[in-house]
């Protein structure tokens, strides 16, 4: 169906610097969102769908080097130009680090304002 969100994993909006390589090319960019399935990397670089990348993630005092594949590209989007990548063969330790990061950075749910008012 057109317009249907086919994502398998919840995404977390972030703004984190990242370095990645493709072949002999080196890039610096920003991650705009992350999930257990992959990332959106904001970049002006033209990277073809199907290209394999090695992404260096640095968060929670950890450095993860993960293999990814470009699944789609976006030009002139709300979040800027970039590519959506999926993780390839994510190791259990890397998966745990990403999960922990997402839990720490997840937005807090404040509930309804009416629930916070004292009952007379």
C-alpha atoms as a printed R data frame, in Angstrom:
    type eleno elety resid chain resno       x      y      z
1   ATOM     1    CA   UNK     A     1   0.000  0.000  0.000
2   ATOM     2    CA   UNK     A     2   1.236  3.458 -0.864
3   ATOM     3    CA   UNK     A     3   2.092  5.610  2.150
4   ATOM     4    CA   UNK     A     4   2.285  2.632  4.537
5   ATOM     5    CA   UNK     A     5   5.172  2.700  7.008
6   ATOM     6    CA   UNK     A     6   6.968 -0.629  6.498
7   ATOM     7    CA   UNK     A     7   9.471 -0.206  9.330
8   ATOM     8    CA   UNK     A     8   9.952 -3.209 11.579
9   ATOM     9    CA   UNK     A     9  11.611 -1.302 14.438
10  ATOM    10    CA   UNK     A    10  10.737  1.897 16.329
11  ATOM    11    CA   UNK     A    11  12.993  4.816 15.446
12  ATOM    12    CA   UNK     A    12  14.600  7.383 17.709
13  ATOM    13    CA   UNK     A    13  15.316 10.879 16.384
14  ATOM    14    CA   UNK     A    14  18.861 11.951 17.218
15  ATOM    15    CA   UNK     A    15  21.519 14.349 16.007
16  ATOM    16    CA   UNK     A    16  24.875 12.565 16.280
17  ATOM    17    CA   UNK     A    17  28.052 13.016 14.233
18  ATOM    18    CA   UNK     A    18  29.191  9.911 12.384
19  ATOM    19    CA   UNK     A    19  31.988  8.819 10.074
20  ATOM    20    CA   UNK     A    20  31.549  6.154  7.437
21  ATOM    21    CA   UNK     A    21  33.403  4.625  4.518
22  ATOM    22    CA   UNK     A    22  32.437  3.137  1.206
23  ATOM    23    CA   UNK     A    23  35.239  1.494 -0.692
24  ATOM    24    CA   UNK     A    24  38.092  4.007 -0.582
25  ATOM    25    CA   UNK     A    25  35.816  6.987  0.175
26  ATOM    26    CA   UNK     A    26  35.577  8.516  3.661
27  ATOM    27    CA   UNK     A    27  32.627 10.671  4.786
28  ATOM    28    CA   UNK     A    28  31.585 12.648  7.860
29  ATOM    29    CA   UNK     A    29  27.881 13.220  8.361
30  ATOM    30    CA   UNK     A    30  25.042 13.260 10.901
31  ATOM    31    CA   UNK     A    31  22.764 10.473 12.044
32  ATOM    32    CA   UNK     A    32  19.208 11.824 12.179
33  ATOM    33    CA   UNK     A    33  17.527  8.671 13.455
34  ATOM    34    CA   UNK     A    34  18.384  5.188 14.604
35  ATOM    35    CA   UNK     A    35  16.552  1.916 15.142
36  ATOM    36    CA   UNK     A    36  17.568 -1.656 15.778
37  ATOM    37    CA   UNK     A    37  17.314 -2.142 12.022
38  ATOM    38    CA   UNK     A    38  19.394  0.781 10.779
39  ATOM    39    CA   UNK     A    39  20.013  4.521 10.494
40  ATOM    40    CA   UNK     A    40  19.150  7.609  8.503
41  ATOM    41    CA   UNK     A    41  22.413  9.373  7.656
42  ATOM    42    CA   UNK     A    42  22.099 12.978  6.528
43  ATOM    43    CA   UNK     A    43  24.677 13.564  3.806
44  ATOM    44    CA   UNK     A    44  25.054 15.448  0.544
45  ATOM    45    CA   UNK     A    45  27.145 12.583 -0.847
46  ATOM    46    CA   UNK     A    46  25.538 10.666 -3.684
47  ATOM    47    CA   UNK     A    47  25.531  7.031 -2.602
48  ATOM    48    CA   UNK     A    48  23.767  4.418 -4.671
49  ATOM    49    CA   UNK     A    49  21.167  2.023 -3.309
50  ATOM    50    CA   UNK     A    50  22.827 -1.306 -2.576
51  ATOM    51    CA   UNK     A    51  26.164  0.287 -1.626
52  ATOM    52    CA   UNK     A    52  27.768 -1.281  1.430
53  ATOM    53    CA   UNK     A    53  29.139  1.079  4.068
54  ATOM    54    CA   UNK     A    54  31.154  0.711  7.248
55  ATOM    55    CA   UNK     A    55  29.746  3.116  9.847
56  ATOM    56    CA   UNK     A    56  31.665  4.179 12.964
57  ATOM    57    CA   UNK     A    57  29.163  4.789 15.773
58  ATOM    58    CA   UNK     A    58  30.350  6.503 18.955
59  ATOM    59    CA   UNK     A    59  27.975  6.720 21.887
60  ATOM    60    CA   UNK     A    60  27.830  5.684 25.548
61  ATOM    61    CA   UNK     A    61  31.649  5.748 25.581
62  ATOM    62    CA   UNK     A    62  31.645  2.938 23.042
63  ATOM    63    CA   UNK     A    63  32.955  2.760 19.504
64  ATOM    64    CA   UNK     A    64  31.068  0.406 17.218
65  ATOM    65    CA   UNK     A    65  32.063 -0.321 13.650
66  ATOM    66    CA   UNK     A    66  29.029 -1.738 11.839
67  ATOM    67    CA   UNK     A    67  28.469 -2.895  8.283
68  ATOM    68    CA   UNK     A    68  25.421 -1.417  6.570
69  ATOM    69    CA   UNK     A    69  23.691 -1.417  3.196
70  ATOM    70    CA   UNK     A    70  22.038  1.613  1.612
71  ATOM    71    CA   UNK     A    71  18.364  0.760  1.171
72  ATOM    72    CA   UNK     A    72  17.005  4.113 -0.020
73  ATOM    73    CA   UNK     A    73  18.120  7.670 -0.738
74  ATOM    74    CA   UNK     A    74  16.365 10.949 -0.022
75  ATOM    75    CA   UNK     A    75  16.880 14.287 -1.704
76  ATOM    76    CA   UNK     A    76  15.237 17.506 -0.575
77  ATOM    77    CA   UNK     A    77  13.436 15.800  2.317
78  ATOM    78    CA   UNK     A    78  12.290 17.224  5.651
79  ATOM    79    CA   UNK     A    79  15.425 15.925  7.330
80  ATOM    80    CA   UNK     A    80  17.682 16.911  4.447
81  ATOM    81    CA   UNK     A    81  19.448 14.793  1.877
82  ATOM    82    CA   UNK     A    82  20.669 11.425  2.995
83  ATOM    83    CA   UNK     A    83  20.433  7.674  2.929
84  ATOM    84    CA   UNK     A    84  18.553  5.055  4.883
85  ATOM    85    CA   UNK     A    85  20.799  2.136  5.733
86  ATOM    86    CA   UNK     A    86  20.126 -1.229  7.314
87  ATOM    87    CA   UNK     A    87  22.547 -3.001  9.595
88  ATOM    88    CA   UNK     A    88  24.202 -6.137  8.229
89  ATOM    89    CA   UNK     A    89  25.213 -8.919 10.640
90  ATOM    90    CA   UNK     A    90  24.879 -6.797 13.790
91  ATOM    91    CA   UNK     A    91  26.868 -8.512 16.547
92  ATOM    92    CA   UNK     A    92  25.073 -9.150 19.886
93  ATOM    93    CA   UNK     A    93  27.362 -6.711 21.775
94  ATOM    94    CA   UNK     A    94  26.662 -3.967 19.214
95  ATOM    95    CA   UNK     A    95  22.942 -4.718 19.401
96  ATOM    96    CA   UNK     A    96  23.008 -4.359 23.209
97  ATOM    97    CA   UNK     A    97  24.881 -1.045 22.948
98  ATOM    98    CA   UNK     A    98  22.368  0.350 20.454
99  ATOM    99    CA   UNK     A    99  19.438 -0.825 22.598
100 ATOM   100    CA   UNK     A   100  20.953  0.797 25.701
101 ATOM   101    CA   UNK     A   101  21.544  4.062 23.826
102 ATOM   102    CA   UNK     A   102  17.977  4.114 22.531
103 ATOM   103    CA   UNK     A   103  16.546  3.514 26.018
104 ATOM   104    CA   UNK     A   104  18.618  6.360 27.485
105 ATOM   105    CA   UNK     A   105  17.733  8.782 24.676
106 ATOM   106    CA   UNK     A   106  14.040  7.866 24.330
107 ATOM   107    CA   UNK     A   107  11.655 10.791 24.917
108 ATOM   108    CA   UNK     A   108   9.874 10.807 28.259
109 ATOM   109    CA   UNK     A   109   6.127 10.351 28.277
110 ATOM   110    CA   UNK     A   110   4.502 13.134 30.296
111 ATOM   111    CA   UNK     A   111   0.900 11.917 30.046
112 ATOM   112    CA   UNK     A   112  -2.060 14.269 30.116
113 ATOM   113    CA   UNK     A   113  -1.789 17.527 32.060
114 ATOM   114    CA   UNK     A   114  -5.123 16.716 33.757
115 ATOM   115    CA   UNK     A   115  -3.571 13.627 35.359
116 ATOM   116    CA   UNK     A   116  -1.010 15.823 37.170
117 ATOM   117    CA   UNK     A   117  -3.554 18.056 38.896
118 ATOM   118    CA   UNK     A   118  -4.458 17.245 42.509
119 ATOM   119    CA   UNK     A   119  -7.930 15.883 43.138
120 ATOM   120    CA   UNK     A   120 -10.109 18.297 45.213
